[in-house]
Amino acid sequence: MRRVDALFIVLVVAFVVRFSVSWHPGYGFDIGVYQGWARSAVELGLAQSYEEQIGGNMLPDYPPFSITMLAGFGHVYKFMFGEFDLYSMSYKMFIKLPAIFSDVILCGLLFTIIRKWKGRKAGLAGAWIYALNPAAIYDSALWGQTDSIYTMLLVASLAAWIHQKRDLTAILLLLTLGLLHNKLLNNSLLMH
């Protein structure tokens, strides 16, 4: 089996496993907030969604990159389904897709990084381990958390560094910090 074929199988399995369990309602509060942010960013515009939310949803406390990403998925959802139904299973599943796609990309990135250091078989093993990691599956596909998005950007910056792409490394690190700023700020305030 060729290297691309084997990696392709890992990526497909990672996606199918996650998508097949994404029907689970997840952590309802966060899923509802993400749905509301996506809807408000689409219907009110990105800037206005930081000042008001449709349906009384809490105002975003995430940076614009995160809300822009949710808005992008919101536009696709509205194009495909016509309107936002916060109670529909399709919208709950759809709002989990950024994290699910990030998990799949992480499998590919891990393959690339490990292959460079330890060879093809080790790279595939690393990709399989992450693809079938219960904690990663639970976090993104069941619970609907977005941790895999900034993890993917951080690992992508490591892959860029390893491949001598210094400018890309800097851009990816800045994007990661743009996503993480509220977590870093909140955690640093708790430590004092």
N, C-alpha and C positions, 0 to 999 in steps of 0.2 A: 504494500500500500504506500502510495506517495505521501510525503510530508504534508502537503496541502490538504490532501484528502483526510488524513488522520486528524489534523487540526480542525478541519471543517466539521467533522463528526463531533468533536468535543464541543464546538461552538453551538451546533444545532441541538445537541443534548442539553447543554446548559440553558439554552433558551426554552426548549420544550418543557423541561422539568419546572422551570420557574413559571412559565406561562400557565402550565397545567394546574398549579396551585394558587395562582393569583386571584382566583374567584373568591378566596377567603376574604372576609370583610376587613381584616387587618386591624391595625390600631385606629379605631374609628375616629377619634378626635383629629389625629394628624391627617388621615386620609381626607376627612371633610375639609380641613383647613387648606390642604393642597388643592382640592377640587375648587374651593371658593377662590383661592388666589388665581388659579388658572382662568376661571370664568371671568372674574373681575378684570384681570389683565387683558383678556380678549375683548370684553364688552365695554370697558371704560377706558382702556389704554393703559400702558405700563405705568406711566407717571401718576395718573389719576388713581390707580389701584393702591398706591401707597397712602392716599388721603382718604379714600372711602372704599368700602367693599359692598358688593351686592349681597343682600340677604343677611346683613349684620355680621358677616364673618370678621374675625380679628384682622387688624391691619398687619401687613407683612413685616416680619422682623428678620427677614433674610435679605441678602444683598441683591441688587438688580440682576446679576447674572443668573441666579437661581430662579427668580420670578420670570425672567425672559425665557428660560428653558421651559418652565411650566406653561407660559403663554404660547410658546411654539407648539407644544403638545396639545394645548387647548384649542388652538386654531385648527389643527389637524382633526381633532375630535369633532369640533363644530362642523367642519366641512363634511366629515363622514356621516355624522348622525343628526345634524341639523340644529339641535338645541341641547343645552346642558340639563341633564336630569341627575341631580345629586344622589338620587336613590337607586339609579340603575346600576346593575352589576357591570355593564360595559364601561361606564365612566370610572367606577372604582378600579377595574382592571387596567383601564387605559392610563390612569394617573400613576400607576406603578411602573409603567414602561420605561421612563428614564432610568430608574434604578436597575431594572432588569437588563436593559441594554448595556448599562455600565458594567454589570456583572459579566456579561458575555464578552465585552471588550477586555475586561480584566483577565479573563482566561487567555485571550490571545496575547496580551501584554506579558503575562507570566510565562507563557511559552517562549516568547521572544527573548526575554531576559535570561531565563534559566538555560535555554538552548545555547546562548552565547557563552555561558560559563561552564555548563556541564554536558552539553550535547543534546541531540534531538530527543532521545528517549526520556531523558530527565525533564526536558521542556514539556513533552506531552504528559508526563506523570504530574508535573506541577499544574498544568492546565486542567487535567482530570480531577485532581484533588480539590481545586477551587470550584470547578463546575459542579461537583457533587457535595460540596461542603454544606452540611445542614444549617450551620449558623448563618452563612451568607444567603442561602435560599430563604430561610426564615425572615431575615432582616429585610430583604428587598421585596421578595415575591409574596410573602404572607403578611408581614407587618406593614409593608409599604414605606419603610424608612429610606432615606436618601443617602445614607452613609457611603454606599458604593460609588456614588457619583464623584465625590471629592477624593475617595480612595483611588478610583480609576485615574483621575487627573494626576494625583501624586505618583502613582506607579508609572504612568505615561511619562512624567518628567524624569523619572529614574531611567526608563528605557531610552529616552532622548539623550540623556547624559552619557549612558553607556555607548551609544552610537555616535558620540561626538557632535551632537546637535545642540550646541550651547544656547543659541538664540531660542530654539523651540523649548529647551529646558526652562529658560527664564519665563517664557510666556505661560507655559503650563503651571509653573509654580505660582505665578501671579494669579492665574485663574483659580488655582486651589485656595490661595489665601482669600480671594474674593468670595469664594463659597464658604470658607471656614471662619470668616471674621467674627460672625456672631457667636460661634461656638468658642473660639479663642477668647473673645472678650468676656463672655459669660463665665467661662471656667476660671479665667484669671481674676475676675472680681470675687468669685467664691473662695479663692485661696487667700485673700487678704482679710 
